[in-house]
Amino acid sequence: MSAFSREGRAPRLILLAANRSYRASAFLEAAARLGAEVVFGQDVPPPLLGQSDAALALDYRDLVSSTEAIQRYAKAHPVDALVGLDDSGTVLAARASAALGLPHNSPGAAEASRSKRLMREHFAEAGVPSPRFRVFCAGEDPWRIAAEVAFPCVLKPTMLSGSRGVMRADDPGELAERWARLCRILAAERCDEALVEDYVPGAEVALEGLLERGRLRVLALFDKPDPLEGPFFEETLYVTPSRLPGPVQDALAGAAEWAAASLGLREGPVHAELRWNERRPWLIEVAARTIGGLCSRTLRFGAGLSLEDVVLRHALGLPVQASRETKAGGVMMIPIPRAGMLRAVSGVEEARGVPLVEGVEITARPNHPLVPLPEGDSYLGFIFARADTPEDVEAALRAAHSRLRFEVAAEIALEVRT
């Protein structure tokens, strides 16, 4: 169903996303269903800004100049909404929306949802249940750090996403080894801070929601059936609806709304990671964006809407029917078995033939290197399933994964002699 702006024209959206974003195609499809015109605010490295053929070339690291570029564009092409599709675009979307007078989260709230340090500080100030933490600079003595923290603990970069660089340490020796590993990751990403926080045991869930004037509408609660206990935290299975008891789900939703409010978030999508133990929810993090990867394909809402349909309708001020379908759905993010060069993937058609499986998509490219966590930030692909019960969804995903075979060759290091 097409939407129209107040001036009677098709609405115009600016979508802000990283160049490798999985989410872009789903948002483009949703915009097409609305009859909306889409302009990508593409993140372009500064040396290439003048040479890019993107409709709106931006440097996301320079928020001032990028906001001014969006304002100049909007003067000639009226804009009805800006949407940040992933972490890299949420802060710019907030700043540019504020400059254009469009509904938005405050820039400070967007920054707090992007920085794990700021997030933890806001949680602590508001009393949101979350891990105790300390902030350390890259290069600090790990043995001094070990003397100041409790074990087990979790090392975590302040600005990276997708569990990259996140590692558990159970004693000072493990902390020293993993701190050195983390510092190499931080140096590669030009990040100079990391958290060391208490490890919180318990069942982990992901909450997908929509904020409307500060009120949280829960769109889905995903169980993560595979335990996330470390030493690394590679996510695999997401299954909804959650099998946790109703009162527990209500407590988790309340904690997520409390956490979002503590950051100052009021409008748009939120993706929250929480744990539950001893009858208490714990906030791991809250992001002002939708779920990552291709995982949104598991969700369907009233009148056949996708998650992206829901988000764009809200951004444009249109009515949103966001009751999730009754069937259970789930996704497996196919883990990388080991580092090396991906040569081939076999068994894909066999996996697609597993009952209840709706799709298998291999996103890793042959003859490209595979980098597992904690250094890596991607998956081999995704498996999707839908059934009457969460148990059947989980079983179908595991069965399909068991059919896949991955040929990974060791990378050969070249020795240069002089």
Long-range contacts (C-beta under 8 A, 24 or more apart in sequence): 1-33, 1-34, 2-34, 2-35, 3-34, 3-35, 3-36, 3-313, 3-316, 3-318, 4-35, 5-78, 5-80, 7-78, 10-35, 10-36, 10-37, 11-35, 11-36, 11-37, 11-80, 11-81, 11-316, 12-36, 12-37, 12-38, 12-39, 12-77, 12-78, 12-79, 12-80, 13-37, 13-38, 13-39, 13-79, 13-80, 13-81, 13-82, 13-83, 13-312, 13-315, 13-316, 14-38, 14-39, 14-40, 14-41, 14-56, 14-70, 14-73, 14-79, 14-81, 14-82, 14-83, 14-96, 15-39, 15-40, 15-41, 15-82, 15-83, 15-85, 15-89, 16-40, 16-41, 16-43, 16-58, 16-60, 16-82, 16-83, 16-84, 16-85, 16-88, 16-89, 16-90, 16-92, 16-93, 17-42, 17-43, 17-84, 17-85, 17-86, 17-88, 17-89, 18-43, 18-85, 18-86, 18-88, 18-89, 19-43, 21-85, 21-86, 22-292, 22-293, 22-294, 22-363, 23-85, 23-86, 23-290, 23-292, 23-296, 23-308, 24-85, 26-294, 26-296, 26-297, 26-306, 26-307, 26-308, 27-83, 27-85, 27-308, 27-311, 27-312, 29-306, 29-308, 30-306, 30-308, 30-309, 30-311, 30-312, 31-312, 33-309, 34-309, 34-312, 34-313, 34-316, 34-318, 36-80, 36-312, 36-316, 39-73, 39-77, 39-79, 41-66, 41-70, 41-82, 41-89, 41-92, 43-88, 43-89, 58-92, 60-88, 60-89, 60-92, 63-91, 63-92, 63-95, 66-92, 66-96, 67-92, 67-95, 67-96, 67-99, 70-96, 70-99, 70-100, 71-96, 71-99, 71-100, 74-100, 80-316, 81-312, 81-315, 81-316, 82-315, 83-268, 83-311, 83-312, 83-315, 84-110, 84-288, 84-289, 85-289, 85-290, 86-161, 86-289, 86-292, 87-114, 87-161, 87-287, 87-289, 90-114, 90-287, 90-288, 90-289, 94-288, 103-267, 103-315, 103-317, 104-267, 105-264, 105-265, 105-266, 105-267, 105-268, 105-288, 106-264, 106-266, 108-264, 109-263, 109-264, 109-265, 109-266, 109-288, 110-265, 110-288, 112-263, 112-264, 113-263, 113-265, 113-286, 113-287, 113-288, 114-159, 114-287, 114-288, 115-158, 115-159, 116-156, 116-157, 116-158, 116-159, 116-195, 116-285, 117-158, 117-193, 117-195, 119-263, 119-285, 119-286, 120-195, 120-197, 122-262, 122-263, 122-264, 123-259, 123-262, 123-283, 125-262, 126-258, 126-261, 126-262, 128-255, 128-258, 128-259, 128-262, 128-283, 129-255, 129-280, 129-281, 129-282, 129-283, 130-259, 130-282, 130-283, 130-284, 131-197, 131-198, 131-199, 131-200, 131-282, 131-284, 132-197, 132-198, 133-195, 133-196, 133-197, 133-198, 134-195, 134-196, 134-197, 135-193, 135-194, 135-195, 136-193, 136-194, 136-195, 136-196, 137-192, 137-193, 138-182, 138-183, 138-186, 138-187, 138-191, 138-192, 138-193, 138-194, 139-183, 142-172, 142-175, 142-176, 142-179, 142-180, 143-172, 143-176, 145-175, 145-179, 145-196, 146-172, 146-175, 146-176, 147-172, 149-175, 149-196, 150-198, 151-175, 152-198, 152-199, 152-230, 153-196, 153-197, 153-198, 153-199, 154-195, 154-196, 154-197, 154-198, 154-199, 154-230, 155-179, 155-182, 155-194, 155-195, 155-196, 156-194, 156-195, 156-196, 156-197, 157-182, 157-185, 157-186, 157-189, 157-191, 157-193, 157-194, 157-195, 158-191, 158-193, 158-194, 158-195, 159-189, 159-191, 159-193, 160-185, 160-189, 160-191, 160-377, 161-287, 161-292, 161-377, 162-292, 162-377, 162-378, 163-232, 163-233, 163-234, 163-235, 163-373, 163-374, 164-373, 164-374, 164-375, 164-376, 164-377, 165-194, 165-374, 165-375, 166-232, 166-233, 166-373, 166-374, 167-230, 167-231, 167-232, 167-374, 168-199, 168-229, 168-230, 168-231, 168-232, 168-233, 169-231, 174-231, 178-231, 181-374, 181-375, 182-374, 185-374, 185-375, 199-230, 200-275, 200-277, 200-282, 200-284, 201-229, 201-275, 201-277, 202-275, 202-276, 202-277, 202-278, 202-282, 203-244, 203-275, 203-276, 203-277, 204-228, 204-273, 204-274, 204-275, 204-284, 205-242, 205-244, 205-252, 205-273, 205-274, 205-275, 205-276, 206-238, 206-271, 206-272, 206-273, 206-274, 206-291, 207-252, 207-253, 207-256, 207-270, 207-271, 207-272, 207-273, 207-274, 208-269, 208-270, 208-271, 208-290, 208-291, 208-299, 208-307, 209-253, 209-256, 209-260, 209-269, 209-270, 209-271, 209-272, 210-268, 210-269, 210-270, 210-310, 210-311, 210-314, 210-320, 210-322, 211-260, 211-265, 211-266, 211-267, 211-268, 211-269, 211-270, 212-267, 212-314, 213-266, 213-267, 214-260, 214-261, 214-265, 214-266, 215-257, 216-253, 216-256, 216-257, 216-260, 216-270, 217-322, 218-253, 218-256, 219-299, 219-301, 219-307, 219-310, 219-322, 219-324, 220-298, 220-299, 220-324, 221-249, 221-252, 221-253, 222-330, 223-390, 225-394, 232-373, 232-374, 233-373, 234-335, 234-372, 234-373, 235-333, 236-332, 236-333, 236-334, 236-335, 237-330, 237-331, 237-332, 237-333, 237-394, 237-397, 237-398, 238-291, 238-295, 238-298, 238-330, 238-331, 238-333, 239-328, 239-329, 239-330, 239-390, 239-393, 239-394, 239-397, 240-298, 240-299, 240-324, 240-328, 240-329, 240-330, 240-390, 241-324, 241-328, 241-390, 242-390, 243-390, 243-391, 244-276, 248-276, 251-276, 251-280, 251-281, 252-276, 252-281, 254-281, 255-281, 255-282, 255-283, 256-283, 256-286, 259-283, 259-286, 260-286, 267-314, 268-311, 268-314, 268-315, 269-307, 269-311, 293-331, 293-333, 293-379, 293-382, 294-331, 294-361, 294-363, 294-382, 295-331, 295-333, 295-382, 297-331, 297-359, 297-382, 297-384, 298-329, 298-330, 298-331, 298-384, 298-386, 299-324, 299-329, 300-324, 300-325, 300-329, 301-325, 327-386, 327-387, 327-388, 328-386, 328-387, 328-388, 328-389, 328-390, 328-392, 328-393, 329-384, 329-385, 329-386, 329-393, 330-384, 330-385, 330-386, 330-390, 330-393, 330-394, 330-397, 331-382, 331-383, 331-384, 331-385, 331-397, 332-382, 332-383, 332-397, 332-398, 332-400, 332-401, 333-379, 333-382, 334-362, 334-379, 334-380, 334-381, 334-382, 334-383, 334-401, 334-404, 335-372, 335-379, 335-380, 336-364, 336-370, 336-371, 336-372, 336-373, 336-376, 336-378, 336-379, 336-380, 337-372, 337-406, 337-408, 338-370, 338-372, 338-408, 339-369, 339-370, 339-371, 339-372, 339-408, 339-411, 340-369, 340-370, 340-408, 340-409, 340-410, 340-411, 341-367, 341-368, 341-369, 341-370, 341-408, 341-409, 341-410, 341-411, 342-366, 342-367, 342-368, 342-369, 342-370, 342-380, 342-406, 342-407, 342-408, 343-367, 343-407, 343-408, 343-409, 344-406, 344-407, 345-380, 345-381, 345-404, 345-405, 345-406, 345-407, 346-404, 346-405, 346-407, 347-403, 347-404, 347-405, 348-404, 350-403, 351-383, 351-400, 351-401, 351-403, 351-404, 352-400, 354-385, 354-396, 354-399, 354-400, 354-403, 355-396, 356-385, 356-386, 356-387, 356-392, 356-393, 356-396, 357-383, 357-384, 357-385, 357-396, 357-397, 357-399, 357-400, 358-384, 358-385, 358-386, 359-383, 359-384, 360-384, 360-400, 360-404, 369-411, 370-408, 380-406
